[in-house]
Amino acid sequence: KQRHEILHNVSKMLNEDDKNKDKLRMVSGLDTLDDVLLAIGNGYDVIVSAYSTRLTLHGDAMVHPISPKEEQETKANVRKDVMDEDEDIDIGTQHEQEREMKQQEKSVLYVDKINVTDIRYAADAAPILQGCTCYACTHHSRAYIRHLFNVHEMNAQILLQMHNSYRFLQFVENAKEYIKNDKFSEFCEWWTQFQAKLISNV
């Protein structure tokens, strides 16, 4: 909360000063995506954040949707996968199918990060994030990257950082698109609602 107030007050002070209001604004040390959006909303031009690097140092990978569109697309894919698995479902088990869809949505959609060093990924041939087009996801599996971490290979952090940096930058690019369309408040509202879903899924 204190950081939010500082960002807002400094921006307000610069706006009131004719000598400084048109100067480039830079802020560093932002640790969360909430802080990044707050800085963008307060008119900061350059944002330095170690968020993606902090994730990488702990072996964590960003896997949450980075836009409302991606959230809806992922949800649709989850539902399609469940439907395909149960093509011959009868009416009496439709309720069960719907419950399975919601459970799958929770496990796929409403997770903000995964730790690729976890034993559950030891034989996982899937990419870090299905559908992600970063180099790590298009060339390597979770199992391979986990193996690299286990043998202390430097490429482990390099590949994971590639993924996290890519997702972080895509998140910011999506925010910029909403700004261009004068809908930045909608993007922030979506993110706030998504965060609430994450908390309720814990």
C-alpha positions in Angstrom: 0.0 0.0 0.0 2.8 2.4 0.9 4.5 1.8 -2.5 1.2 2.4 -4.3 0.9 5.8 -2.5 4.5 6.8 -3.3 4.0 6.0 -7.0 0.8 8.0 -7.2 2.1 11.0 -5.2 5.4 11.2 -7.2 3.5 11.1 -10.5 1.0 13.7 -9.2 3.9 16.0 -8.1 5.5 15.7 -11.6 2.3 16.5 -13.3 1.9 19.7 -11.3 5.5 20.8 -12.2 5.6 22.4 -15.7 9.4 21.8 -15.9 9.2 18.1 -15.2 5.8 17.0 -16.5 7.1 16.1 -19.9 10.3 14.4 -18.8 10.9 10.6 -19.0 9.7 8.8 -15.9 11.4 5.8 -14.6 10.7 3.5 -11.6 12.6 0.4 -10.5 12.3 -2.2 -7.8 8.8 -3.4 -8.7 8.3 -6.9 -7.4 4.7 -7.8 -8.6 2.6 -7.4 -11.7 0.2 -5.4 -9.6 3.0 -2.8 -9.0 3.8 -2.9 -12.7 0.2 -2.1 -13.7 0.0 0.7 -11.1 3.2 2.3 -12.5 1.8 2.1 -16.0 -1.5 3.6 -14.8 0.4 6.5 -13.1 2.2 7.4 -16.3 5.7 5.9 -15.8 7.6 5.4 -19.1 10.4 3.0 -18.0 9.8 0.2 -15.6 12.6 -1.9 -14.2 11.3 -5.0 -12.5 13.1 -8.1 -11.2 9.8 -10.0 -11.0 10.6 -12.6 -13.8 14.2 -13.1 -12.5 12.9 -13.7 -8.9 10.7 -16.4 -10.2 13.5 -18.0 -12.1 15.9 -18.0 -9.2 13.3 -20.1 -7.2 12.7 -22.5 -10.2 9.2 -21.0 -10.8 7.6 -20.5 -14.1 4.8 -18.1 -15.0 1.8 -20.1 -16.2 -1.2 -17.8 -15.7 -3.1 -16.1 -18.5 -1.7 -12.7 -19.5 -4.8 -11.3 -21.0 -8.6 -11.7 -20.9 -8.5 -13.2 -24.4 -5.9 -15.9 -23.4 -8.0 -16.8 -20.3 -11.0 -17.4 -22.4 -9.1 -19.3 -25.0 -7.5 -21.6 -22.3 -10.9 -22.1 -20.8 -12.4 -23.1 -24.1 -9.5 -25.6 -24.7 -10.0 -27.2 -21.3 -13.7 -27.7 -22.0 -13.0 -29.1 -25.4 -10.4 -31.6 -24.0 -12.9 -32.8 -21.4 -15.7 -33.1 -24.1 -13.4 -35.0 -26.4 -12.5 -37.5 -23.6 -16.2 -38.1 -22.9 -17.7 -38.2 -26.5 -20.1 -40.9 -25.6 -21.4 -39.4 -22.4 -25.0 -39.8 -21.6 -27.4 -37.3 -20.2 -27.3 -38.8 -16.8 -23.6 -38.0 -16.4 -23.6 -34.5 -17.8 -23.5 -33.0 -14.3 -20.4 -35.1 -13.6 -18.8 -33.8 -16.8 -19.5 -30.2 -15.9 -17.9 -30.7 -12.5 -14.9 -32.2 -14.1 -14.6 -29.2 -16.5 -14.6 -26.8 -13.5 -12.0 -28.9 -11.7 -9.8 -28.9 -14.8 -10.2 -25.1 -15.2 -9.0 -24.6 -11.7 -6.0 -26.8 -12.1 -5.0 -25.3 -15.5 -6.3 -21.7 -15.4 -6.1 -20.5 -11.8 -2.5 -21.3 -11.1 -0.1 -18.4 -11.3 3.2 -20.4 -11.3 4.6 -23.9 -11.2 8.0 -25.0 -9.8 9.7 -26.9 -12.6 12.1 -28.6 -10.1 9.1 -30.5 -8.6 9.3 -34.3 -8.8 5.9 -34.4 -10.6 7.5 -33.1 -13.7 10.3 -35.7 -13.9 8.7 -37.5 -16.8 6.5 -34.6 -18.1 7.0 -34.3 -21.9 4.8 -31.2 -22.1 6.3 -27.7 -22.5 6.4 -25.4 -19.4 3.1 -23.8 -20.7 0.9 -25.3 -23.4 0.5 -22.8 -26.2 3.4 -20.5 -25.2 5.6 -19.6 -28.1 8.8 -18.7 -26.3 12.0 -20.6 -27.2 12.0 -22.8 -24.0 8.4 -23.9 -24.6 8.7 -24.6 -28.3 12.0 -26.6 -28.0 12.1 -28.2 -24.5 9.9 -30.1 -22.0 9.3 -29.6 -18.3 11.2 -32.9 -17.7 14.2 -31.7 -19.6 14.4 -28.4 -17.8 13.9 -30.1 -14.4 16.8 -32.4 -15.3 19.0 -29.4 -16.1 18.2 -27.9 -12.7 19.0 -31.3 -11.0 22.4 -31.5 -12.5 23.1 -27.8 -11.9 23.4 -27.0 -15.6 23.5 -23.3 -16.2 21.1 -23.7 -19.2 18.3 -24.5 -16.7 18.0 -20.9 -15.5 18.7 -19.5 -19.0 15.7 -21.5 -20.5 13.4 -20.7 -17.6 14.4 -17.0 -17.7 13.6 -17.0 -21.4 10.1 -18.2 -20.6 9.5 -15.9 -17.7 10.9 -12.8 -19.5 8.8 -13.6 -22.5 5.6 -14.0 -20.5 6.3 -10.8 -18.5 6.9 -8.8 -21.7 3.8 -10.2 -23.3 1.8 -9.2 -20.2 3.0 -5.6 -20.6 2.4 -5.6 -24.3 -1.2 -6.6 -23.7 -1.6 -3.8 -21.2 -0.2 -1.4 -23.9 -2.8 -2.6 -26.4 -5.6 -1.8 -23.9 -4.1 1.6 -23.4 -4.1 2.2 -27.2 -7.8 1.3 -27.3 -8.5 3.5 -24.2 -9.5 0.4 -22.2 -6.6 0.1 -19.7 -9.1 0.2 -16.8 -10.7 -2.9 -18.2 -7.4 -4.7 -18.3 -6.7 -3.7 -14.7 -10.2 -4.8 -13.6 -9.7 -8.2 -15.3 -6.4 -8.7 -13.6 -7.9 -7.8 -10.2 -10.7 -10.3 -10.8 -8.2 -13.0 -11.9 -6.1 -12.5 -8.8 -9.2 -13.0 -6.7 -9.8 -16.3 -8.5 -6.2 -17.4 -7.8 -6.7 -16.7 -4.1 -10.0 -18.6 -4.0 -8.3 -21.6 -5.7 -5.5 -21.9 -3.0 
